């Protein structure tokens, strides 16, 4: 059995205050998580991890890793 999602009918372009708050909170959490991830990656690099090792572990390109490390300095 699959669940169905009930849609609430209202005019397009009219988000509720609760929906706006939800989206804002979620975006803030996402930005914080991304910043924490980036800081962890840079920390590993500054502790001696090579760009190729970190690239293999994260799936990020070595160019991105070099840029992140440079921007953190």
N, CA, C and O atoms as a CHARMM CRD file, in Angstrom:
* protein
*
  292
    1    1 UNK  N      0.85000  -1.18100   0.00000 PROA 1      0.00000
    2    1 UNK  CA     0.00000   0.00000   0.00000 PROA 1      0.00000
    3    1 UNK  C      0.89600   1.24600   0.00000 PROA 1      0.00000
    4    1 UNK  O      1.86200   1.32400   0.76000 PROA 1      0.00000
    5    2 UNK  N      0.57600   2.19100  -0.83500 PROA 2      0.00000
    6    2 UNK  CA     1.34600   3.42100  -0.89600 PROA 2      0.00000
    7    2 UNK  C      0.54200   4.55700  -0.29600 PROA 2      0.00000
    8    2 UNK  O     -0.68600   4.60100  -0.37900 PROA 2      0.00000
    9    3 UNK  N      1.27100   5.46100   0.30200 PROA 3      0.00000
   10    3 UNK  CA     0.61900   6.62400   0.89100 PROA 3      0.00000
   11    3 UNK  C      0.41300   7.68400  -0.18000 PROA 3      0.00000
   12    3 UNK  O      1.22900   7.82800  -1.09000 PROA 3      0.00000
   13    4 UNK  N     -0.64800   8.39800  -0.06900 PROA 4      0.00000
   14    4 UNK  CA    -0.88200   9.50100  -0.99500 PROA 4      0.00000
   15    4 UNK  C     -0.71400  10.80500  -0.24800 PROA 4      0.00000
   16    4 UNK  O     -0.99800  10.90400   0.94600 PROA 4      0.00000
   17    5 UNK  N     -0.25600  11.78000  -0.96000 PROA 5      0.00000
   18    5 UNK  CA    -0.06900  13.10400  -0.37600 PROA 5      0.00000
   19    5 UNK  C     -1.26100  13.95300  -0.76400 PROA 5      0.00000
   20    5 UNK  O     -1.57100  14.12500  -1.94300 PROA 5      0.00000
   21    6 UNK  N     -1.90700  14.46800   0.23100 PROA 6      0.00000
   22    6 UNK  CA    -3.07500  15.32000  -0.00600 PROA 6      0.00000
   23    6 UNK  C     -2.59800  16.74200  -0.27500 PROA 6      0.00000
   24    6 UNK  O     -1.83800  17.31000   0.50900 PROA 6      0.00000
   25    7 UNK  N     -3.03000  17.28600  -1.34100 PROA 7      0.00000
   26    7 UNK  CA    -2.63800  18.65500  -1.70000 PROA 7      0.00000
   27    7 UNK  C     -3.68900  19.63600  -1.22700 PROA 7      0.00000
   28    7 UNK  O     -4.89300  19.40000  -1.32600 PROA 7      0.00000
   29    8 UNK  N     -3.19300  20.73900  -0.71500 PROA 8      0.00000
   30    8 UNK  CA    -4.09700  21.78700  -0.25100 PROA 8      0.00000
   31    8 UNK  C     -4.27300  22.77800  -1.38300 PROA 8      0.00000
   32    8 UNK  O     -3.29400  23.26700  -1.94700 PROA 8      0.00000
   33    9 UNK  N     -5.50300  23.07200  -1.71200 PROA 9      0.00000
   34    9 UNK  CA    -5.78000  23.97100  -2.80900 PROA 9      0.00000
   35    9 UNK  C     -5.70700  25.41900  -2.34800 PROA 9      0.00000
   36    9 UNK  O     -6.40200  25.82400  -1.41600 PROA 9      0.00000
   37   10 UNK  N     -4.87000  26.18100  -3.00200 PROA 10     0.00000
   38   10 UNK  CA    -4.79800  27.62100  -2.75900 PROA 10     0.00000
   39   10 UNK  C     -4.11400  28.25100  -3.96500 PROA 10     0.00000
   40   10 UNK  O     -3.44400  27.55100  -4.72400 PROA 10     0.00000
   41   11 UNK  N     -4.26400  29.51500  -4.15100 PROA 11     0.00000
   42   11 UNK  CA    -3.66500  30.16100  -5.32100 PROA 11     0.00000
   43   11 UNK  C     -2.14700  30.01700  -5.32500 PROA 11     0.00000
   44   11 UNK  O     -1.50300  30.04200  -4.27600 PROA 11     0.00000
   45   12 UNK  N     -1.58800  29.86500  -6.52200 PROA 12     0.00000
   46   12 UNK  CA    -0.12300  29.79200  -6.63800 PROA 12     0.00000
   47   12 UNK  C      0.49900  31.09500  -6.16600 PROA 12     0.00000
   48   12 UNK  O     -0.09900  32.16800  -6.24800 PROA 12     0.00000
   49   13 UNK  N      1.72500  30.96000  -5.66900 PROA 13     0.00000
   50   13 UNK  CA     2.46500  32.14400  -5.25000 PROA 13     0.00000
   51   13 UNK  C      2.07300  32.65300  -3.88100 PROA 13     0.00000
   52   13 UNK  O      2.37900  33.79300  -3.53000 PROA 13     0.00000
   53   14 UNK  N      1.40400  31.82800  -3.11000 PROA 14     0.00000
   54   14 UNK  CA     1.00400  32.27300  -1.78000 PROA 14     0.00000
   55   14 UNK  C      1.47300  31.26200  -0.74100 PROA 14     0.00000
   56   14 UNK  O      0.68500  30.46500  -0.23100 PROA 14     0.00000
   57   15 UNK  N      2.76100  31.30600  -0.43800 PROA 15     0.00000
   58   15 UNK  CA     3.28400  30.44300   0.61000 PROA 15     0.00000
   59   15 UNK  C      2.79500  30.95100   1.96100 PROA 15     0.00000
   60   15 UNK  O      2.66000  32.15400   2.18400 PROA 15     0.00000
   61   16 UNK  N      2.54000  30.02100   2.83400 PROA 16     0.00000
   62   16 UNK  CA     2.13400  30.42300   4.18000 PROA 16     0.00000
   63   16 UNK  C      3.36000  30.85500   4.96300 PROA 16     0.00000
   64   16 UNK  O      4.48700  30.54700   4.57600 PROA 16     0.00000
   65   17 UNK  N      3.15000  31.56000   6.05300 PROA 17     0.00000
   66   17 UNK  CA     4.26000  31.96000   6.91700 PROA 17     0.00000
   67   17 UNK  C      4.99500  30.72900   7.42900 PROA 17     0.00000
   68   17 UNK  O      6.22300  30.73700   7.51500 PROA 17     0.00000
   69   18 UNK  N      4.26800  29.68100   7.76700 PROA 18     0.00000
   70   18 UNK  CA     4.88800  28.44800   8.26000 PROA 18     0.00000
   71   18 UNK  C      5.77300  27.81200   7.18500 PROA 18     0.00000
   72   18 UNK  O      6.85300  27.30700   7.49300 PROA 18     0.00000
   73   19 UNK  N      5.33000  27.83300   5.94700 PROA 19     0.00000
   74   19 UNK  CA     6.12500  27.27500   4.85500 PROA 19     0.00000
   75   19 UNK  C      7.39700  28.09200   4.64400 PROA 19     0.00000
   76   19 UNK  O      8.46900  27.52900   4.42300 PROA 19     0.00000
   77   20 UNK  N      7.28400  29.39200   4.71100 PROA 20     0.00000
   78   20 UNK  CA     8.44900  30.26200   4.54600 PROA 20     0.00000
   79   20 UNK  C      9.44800  30.01600   5.67400 PROA 20     0.00000
   80   20 UNK  O     10.65300  29.93800   5.43100 PROA 20     0.00000
   81   21 UNK  N      8.95000  29.89300   6.90900 PROA 21     0.00000
   82   21 UNK  CA     9.83200  29.61000   8.04700 PROA 21     0.00000
   83   21 UNK  C     10.52700  28.26900   7.87300 PROA 21     0.00000
   84   21 UNK  O     11.72100  28.15000   8.14500 PROA 21     0.00000
   85   22 UNK  N      9.78200  27.24900   7.41600 PROA 22     0.00000
   86   22 UNK  CA    10.35000  25.93100   7.19100 PROA 22     0.00000
   87   22 UNK  C     11.47700  25.99600   6.16200 PROA 22     0.00000
   88   22 UNK  O     12.55700  25.44900   6.38700 PROA 22     0.00000
   89   23 UNK  N     11.23700  26.64800   5.06200 PROA 23     0.00000
   90   23 UNK  CA    12.25200  26.76300   4.01600 PROA 23     0.00000
   91   23 UNK  C     13.47500  27.53000   4.50500 PROA 23     0.00000
   92   23 UNK  O     14.60800  27.16100   4.19500 PROA 23     0.00000
   93   24 UNK  N     13.25200  28.58100   5.25700 PROA 24     0.00000
   94   24 UNK  CA    14.35400  29.38500   5.78200 PROA 24     0.00000
   95   24 UNK  C     15.20200  28.57700   6.75900 PROA 24     0.00000
   96   24 UNK  O     16.43100  28.58400   6.67600 PROA 24     0.00000
   97   25 UNK  N     14.54000  27.87500   7.69300 PROA 25     0.00000
   98   25 UNK  CA    15.26800  27.04700   8.66500 PROA 25     0.00000
   99   25 UNK  C     16.06000  25.95500   7.96700 PROA 25     0.00000
  100   25 UNK  O     17.21100  25.69600   8.31700 PROA 25     0.00000
  101   26 UNK  N     15.45400  25.32600   6.99500 PROA 26     0.00000
  102   26 UNK  CA    16.12400  24.25100   6.27900 PROA 26     0.00000
  103   26 UNK  C     17.33500  24.77000   5.51200 PROA 26     0.00000
  104   26 UNK  O     18.38500  24.12700   5.50300 PROA 26     0.00000
  105   27 UNK  N     17.19800  25.91200   4.87800 PROA 27     0.00000
  106   27 UNK  CA    18.31600  26.51400   4.14600 PROA 27     0.00000
  107   27 UNK  C     19.45300  26.85800   5.10300 PROA 27     0.00000
  108   27 UNK  O     20.62100  26.64000   4.78100 PROA 27     0.00000
  109   28 UNK  N     19.12000  27.39300   6.27300 PROA 28     0.00000
  110   28 UNK  CA    20.15100  27.73900   7.26000 PROA 28     0.00000
  111   28 UNK  C     20.88000  26.49100   7.73700 PROA 28     0.00000
  112   28 UNK  O     22.10000  26.50900   7.89900 PROA 28     0.00000
  113   29 UNK  N     20.14000  25.40300   7.96400 PROA 29     0.00000
  114   29 UNK  CA    20.77300  24.14500   8.38000 PROA 29     0.00000
  115   29 UNK  C     21.68100  23.61500   7.28100 PROA 29     0.00000
  116   29 UNK  O     22.77100  23.11200   7.55200 PROA 29     0.00000
  117   30 UNK  N     21.22800  23.72900   6.05100 PROA 30     0.00000
  118   30 UNK  CA    22.01400  23.25000   4.91900 PROA 30     0.00000
  119   30 UNK  C     23.31000  24.05200   4.78800 PROA 30     0.00000
  120   30 UNK  O     24.37700  23.48300   4.55900 PROA 30     0.00000
  121   31 UNK  N     23.21200  25.35300   4.93300 PROA 31     0.00000
  122   31 UNK  CA    24.39500  26.21500   4.84100 PROA 31     0.00000
  123   31 UNK  C     25.37100  25.90100   5.96500 PROA 31     0.00000
  124   31 UNK  O     26.58300  25.87300   5.74700 PROA 31     0.00000
  125   32 UNK  N     24.84900  25.66400   7.17000 PROA 32     0.00000
  126   32 UNK  CA    25.70100  25.34100   8.31200 PROA 32     0.00000
  127   32 UNK  C     26.39500  24.00400   8.09200 PROA 32     0.00000
  128   32 UNK  O     27.59000  23.86900   8.35400 PROA 32     0.00000
  129   33 UNK  N     25.64600  23.01600   7.60900 PROA 33     0.00000
  130   33 UNK  CA    26.22500  21.69800   7.34100 PROA 33     0.00000
  131   33 UNK  C     27.31100  21.79700   6.27800 PROA 33     0.00000
  132   33 UNK  O     28.36300  21.17000   6.40600 PROA 33     0.00000
  133   34 UNK  N     27.06900  22.57200   5.24000 PROA 34     0.00000
  134   34 UNK  CA    28.06100  22.73800   4.17900 PROA 34     0.00000
  135   34 UNK  C     29.32000  23.40100   4.71800 PROA 34     0.00000
  136   34 UNK  O     30.43100  22.99600   4.37500 PROA 34     0.00000
  137   35 UNK  N     29.15600  24.42000   5.56000 PROA 35     0.00000
  138   35 UNK  CA    30.30900  25.10800   6.13800 PROA 35     0.00000
  139   35 UNK  C     31.10800  24.16200   7.04300 PROA 35     0.00000
  140   35 UNK  O     32.33900  24.18700   7.03400 PROA 35     0.00000
  141   36 UNK  N     30.41400  23.33700   7.81900 PROA 36     0.00000
  142   36 UNK  CA    31.09000  22.37900   8.69500 PROA 36     0.00000
  143   36 UNK  C     31.83800  21.32600   7.87300 PROA 36     0.00000
  144   36 UNK  O     32.96000  20.95100   8.21300 PROA 36     0.00000
  145   37 UNK  N     31.22000  20.85600   6.80100 PROA 37     0.00000
  146   37 UNK  CA    31.86000  19.87300   5.92600 PROA 37     0.00000
  147   37 UNK  C     33.11700  20.46300   5.29400 PROA 37     0.00000
  148   37 UNK  O     34.17300  19.83200   5.25700 PROA 37     0.00000
  149   38 UNK  N     32.97200  21.68400   4.80300 PROA 38     0.00000
  150   38 UNK  CA    34.11200  22.35200   4.16500 PROA 38     0.00000
  151   38 UNK  C     35.24700  22.54100   5.16200 PROA 38     0.00000
  152   38 UNK  O     36.41100  22.32700   4.82200 PROA 38     0.00000
  153   39 UNK  N     34.92100  22.94000   6.39200 PROA 39     0.00000
  154   39 UNK  CA    35.93900  23.12700   7.42700 PROA 39     0.00000
  155   39 UNK  C     36.63500  21.80700   7.75200 PROA 39     0.00000
  156   39 UNK  O     37.84800  21.78300   7.96400 PROA 39     0.00000
  157   40 UNK  N     35.88500  20.71700   7.79200 PROA 40     0.00000
  158   40 UNK  CA    36.47500  19.40700   8.07100 PROA 40     0.00000
  159   40 UNK  C     37.43300  18.99600   6.95400 PROA 40     0.00000
  160   40 UNK  O     38.51300  18.46700   7.21700 PROA 40     0.00000
  161   41 UNK  N     37.03200  19.23900   5.71600 PROA 41     0.00000
  162   41 UNK  CA    37.88300  18.90500   4.57100 PROA 41     0.00000
  163   41 UNK  C     39.17200  19.71700   4.63600 PROA 41     0.00000
  164   41 UNK  O     40.25900  19.16900   4.45200 PROA 41     0.00000
  165   42 UNK  N     39.06200  21.00000   4.89200 PROA 42     0.00000
  166   42 UNK  CA    40.24700  21.86400   4.97100 PROA 42     0.00000
  167   42 UNK  C     41.14200  21.42200   6.12300 PROA 42     0.00000
  168   42 UNK  O     42.36700  21.44300   6.00300 PROA 42     0.00000
  169   43 UNK  N     40.53500  21.02300   7.23800 PROA 43     0.00000
  170   43 UNK  CA    41.32700  20.56300   8.38300 PROA 43     0.00000
  171   43 UNK  C     42.15700  19.33600   8.00900 PROA 43     0.00000
  172   43 UNK  O     43.34100  19.25800   8.33700 PROA 43     0.00000
  173   44 UNK  N     41.53300  18.37900   7.32100 PROA 44     0.00000
  174   44 UNK  CA    42.25900  17.18400   6.89600 PROA 44     0.00000
  175   44 UNK  C     43.41200  17.56500   5.97300 PROA 44     0.00000
  176   44 UNK  O     44.50400  17.00500   6.07200 PROA 44     0.00000
  177   45 UNK  N     43.17200  18.50700   5.08700 PROA 45     0.00000
  178   45 UNK  CA    44.23600  18.96000   4.18200 PROA 45     0.00000
  179   45 UNK  C     45.37200  19.62400   4.94500 PROA 45     0.00000
  180   45 UNK  O     46.54200  19.37700   4.65400 PROA 45     0.00000
  181   46 UNK  N     45.03900  20.46000   5.91500 PROA 46     0.00000
  182   46 UNK  CA    46.08600  21.15300   6.67200 PROA 46     0.00000
  183   46 UNK  C     46.83100  20.21100   7.61600 PROA 46     0.00000
  184   46 UNK  O     47.94900  20.50400   8.03900 PROA 46     0.00000
  185   47 UNK  N     46.21000  19.08300   7.94300 PROA 47     0.00000
  186   47 UNK  CA    46.86800  18.09000   8.79200 PROA 47     0.00000
  187   47 UNK  C     47.72700  17.12500   7.97800 PROA 47     0.00000
  188   47 UNK  O     48.28100  16.17100   8.52400 PROA 47     0.00000
  189   48 UNK  N     47.83600  17.37100   6.68800 PROA 48     0.00000
  190   48 UNK  CA    48.74600  16.58300   5.87200 PROA 48     0.00000
  191   48 UNK  C     48.10400  15.67200   4.85200 PROA 48     0.00000
  192   48 UNK  O     48.81000  14.99900   4.10200 PROA 48     0.00000
  193   49 UNK  N     46.78500  15.63200   4.80100 PROA 49     0.00000
  194   49 UNK  CA    46.13000  14.82700   3.77800 PROA 49     0.00000
  195   49 UNK  C     46.43600  15.39100   2.40100 PROA 49     0.00000
  196   49 UNK  O     46.41100  16.60600   2.20300 PROA 49     0.00000
  197   50 UNK  N     46.72400  14.51700   1.45300 PROA 50     0.00000
  198   50 UNK  CA    47.02800  15.00500   0.10900 PROA 50     0.00000
  199   50 UNK  C     45.73200  15.31700  -0.62300 PROA 50     0.00000
  200   50 UNK  O     44.66400  14.80600  -0.28600 PROA 50     0.00000
  201   51 UNK  N     45.85500  16.16100  -1.62500 PROA 51     0.00000
  202   51 UNK  CA    44.68100  16.52200  -2.41500 PROA 51     0.00000
  203   51 UNK  C     44.08600  15.28200  -3.08500 PROA 51     0.00000
  204   51 UNK  O     42.86600  15.12800  -3.14000 PROA 51     0.00000
  205   52 UNK  N     44.94300  14.40400  -3.58900 PROA 52     0.00000
  206   52 UNK  CA    44.42800  13.21400  -4.27500 PROA 52     0.00000
  207   52 UNK  C     43.74700  12.26000  -3.30100 PROA 52     0.00000
  208   52 UNK  O     42.73300  11.65600  -3.64900 PROA 52     0.00000
  209   53 UNK  N     44.28000  12.10900  -2.08500 PROA 53     0.00000
  210   53 UNK  CA    43.64500  11.24300  -1.08300 PROA 53     0.00000
  211   53 UNK  C     42.28000  11.77800  -0.67900 PROA 53     0.00000
  212   53 UNK  O     41.29800  11.03800  -0.62000 PROA 53     0.00000
  213   54 UNK  N     42.23400  13.07100  -0.40300 PROA 54     0.00000
  214   54 UNK  CA    40.97400  13.68300   0.02400 PROA 54     0.00000
  215   54 UNK  C     39.97200  13.68200  -1.12200 PROA 54     0.00000
  216   54 UNK  O     38.77700  13.48500  -0.90300 PROA 54     0.00000
  217   55 UNK  N     40.44300  13.89500  -2.32000 PROA 55     0.00000
  218   55 UNK  CA    39.56600  13.85200  -3.49200 PROA 55     0.00000
  219   55 UNK  C     38.93600  12.47200  -3.63800 PROA 55     0.00000
  220   55 UNK  O     37.73900  12.35300  -3.89600 PROA 55     0.00000
  221   56 UNK  N     39.74500  11.43200  -3.47300 PROA 56     0.00000
  222   56 UNK  CA    39.23500  10.06900  -3.58900 PROA 56     0.00000
  223   56 UNK  C     38.21500   9.75900  -2.48500 PROA 56     0.00000
  224   56 UNK  O     37.23900   9.04600  -2.71700 PROA 56     0.00000
  225   57 UNK  N     38.44800  10.29500  -1.29500 PROA 57     0.00000
  226   57 UNK  CA    37.56500  10.01400  -0.16400 PROA 57     0.00000
  227   57 UNK  C     36.25900  10.79400  -0.23200 PROA 57     0.00000
  228   57 UNK  O     35.23100  10.32300   0.25500 PROA 57     0.00000
  229   58 UNK  N     36.28700  11.98200  -0.83200 PROA 58     0.00000
  230   58 UNK  CA    35.11000  12.84900  -0.82200 PROA 58     0.00000
  231   58 UNK  C     34.38500  12.93100  -2.16300 PROA 58     0.00000
  232   58 UNK  O     33.20000  13.26000  -2.21800 PROA 58     0.00000
  233   59 UNK  N     35.09400  12.63400  -3.22300 PROA 59     0.00000
  234   59 UNK  CA    34.51000  12.80600  -4.54900 PROA 59     0.00000
  235   59 UNK  C     34.61300  14.22800  -5.06800 PROA 59     0.00000
  236   59 UNK  O     34.09400  14.54500  -6.13800 PROA 59     0.00000
  237   60 UNK  N     35.27700  15.07700  -4.31500 PROA 60     0.00000
  238   60 UNK  CA    35.48700  16.46200  -4.75000 PROA 60     0.00000
  239   60 UNK  C     36.71700  16.51900  -5.64700 PROA 60     0.00000
  240   60 UNK  O     37.64200  15.72100  -5.49500 PROA 60     0.00000
  241   61 UNK  N     36.72500  17.46300  -6.58000 PROA 61     0.00000
  242   61 UNK  CA    37.87900  17.57800  -7.46600 PROA 61     0.00000
  243   61 UNK  C     39.05500  18.18600  -6.70300 PROA 61     0.00000
  244   61 UNK  O     38.87400  18.91200  -5.72600 PROA 61     0.00000
  245   62 UNK  N     40.24900  17.87600  -7.17000 PROA 62     0.00000
  246   62 UNK  CA    41.43400  18.45600  -6.52900 PROA 62     0.00000
  247   62 UNK  C     41.44400  19.97200  -6.69700 PROA 62     0.00000
  248   62 UNK  O     41.95700  20.68000  -5.83100 PROA 62     0.00000
  249   63 UNK  N     40.89000  20.48200  -7.79000 PROA 63     0.00000
  250   63 UNK  CA    40.80900  21.93600  -7.97500 PROA 63     0.00000
  251   63 UNK  C     39.94500  22.57100  -6.88800 PROA 63     0.00000
  252   63 UNK  O     40.29800  23.61200  -6.33300 PROA 63     0.00000
  253   64 UNK  N     38.81300  21.93900  -6.58800 PROA 64     0.00000
  254   64 UNK  CA    37.93100  22.44900  -5.53400 PROA 64     0.00000
  255   64 UNK  C     38.64600  22.42100  -4.19600 PROA 64     0.00000
  256   64 UNK  O     38.56600  23.38100  -3.43000 PROA 64     0.00000
  257   65 UNK  N     39.34100  21.33900  -3.90600 PROA 65     0.00000
  258   65 UNK  CA    40.06800  21.21900  -2.64400 PROA 65     0.00000
  259   65 UNK  C     41.14600  22.28500  -2.52600 PROA 65     0.00000
  260   65 UNK  O     41.31100  22.88700  -1.46500 PROA 65     0.00000
  261   66 UNK  N     41.87200  22.52000  -3.59600 PROA 66     0.00000
  262   66 UNK  CA    42.90500  23.55200  -3.57500 PROA 66     0.00000
  263   66 UNK  C     42.29600  24.92900  -3.33500 PROA 66     0.00000
  264   66 UNK  O     42.83900  25.73800  -2.58200 PROA 66     0.00000
  265   67 UNK  N     41.17000  25.18400  -3.98000 PROA 67     0.00000
  266   67 UNK  CA    40.50100  26.48200  -3.79500 PROA 67     0.00000
  267   67 UNK  C     40.01200  26.63500  -2.35800 PROA 67     0.00000
  268   67 UNK  O     40.21100  27.68500  -1.74700 PROA 67     0.00000
  269   68 UNK  N     39.37000  25.59300  -1.81100 PROA 68     0.00000
  270   68 UNK  CA    38.87800  25.66400  -0.43800 PROA 68     0.00000
  271   68 UNK  C     40.01800  25.92300   0.54000 PROA 68     0.00000
  272   68 UNK  O     39.88100  26.73300   1.45700 PROA 68     0.00000
  273   69 UNK  N     41.14300  25.23600   0.34500 PROA 69     0.00000
  274   69 UNK  CA    42.28000  25.42200   1.25000 PROA 69     0.00000
  275   69 UNK  C     42.83200  26.84100   1.12000 PROA 69     0.00000
  276   69 UNK  O     43.14400  27.49100   2.11800 PROA 69     0.00000
  277   70 UNK  N     42.94700  27.30400  -0.10500 PROA 70     0.00000
  278   70 UNK  CA    43.47600  28.66600  -0.34000 PROA 70     0.00000
  279   70 UNK  C     42.54800  29.70600   0.29400 PROA 70     0.00000
  280   70 UNK  O     43.02000  30.64600   0.93400 PROA 70     0.00000
  281   71 UNK  N     41.23000  29.54400   0.11900 PROA 71     0.00000
  282   71 UNK  CA    40.27500  30.50200   0.66400 PROA 71     0.00000
  283   71 UNK  C     40.22000  30.46800   2.18400 PROA 71     0.00000
  284   71 UNK  O     39.83900  31.45600   2.81100 PROA 71     0.00000
  285   72 UNK  N     40.59300  29.34700   2.77900 PROA 72     0.00000
  286   72 UNK  CA    40.57500  29.23000   4.24300 PROA 72     0.00000
  287   72 UNK  C     41.78900  29.90100   4.87600 PROA 72     0.00000
  288   72 UNK  O     41.77800  30.20600   6.06900 PROA 72     0.00000
  289   73 UNK  N     42.83200  30.13100   4.08800 PROA 73     0.00000
  290   73 UNK  CA    44.06700  30.73000   4.62100 PROA 73     0.00000
  291   73 UNK  C     43.93000  32.20200   4.85600 PROA 73     0.00000
  292   73 UNK  O     44.88000  32.84700   5.30100 PROA 73     0.00000
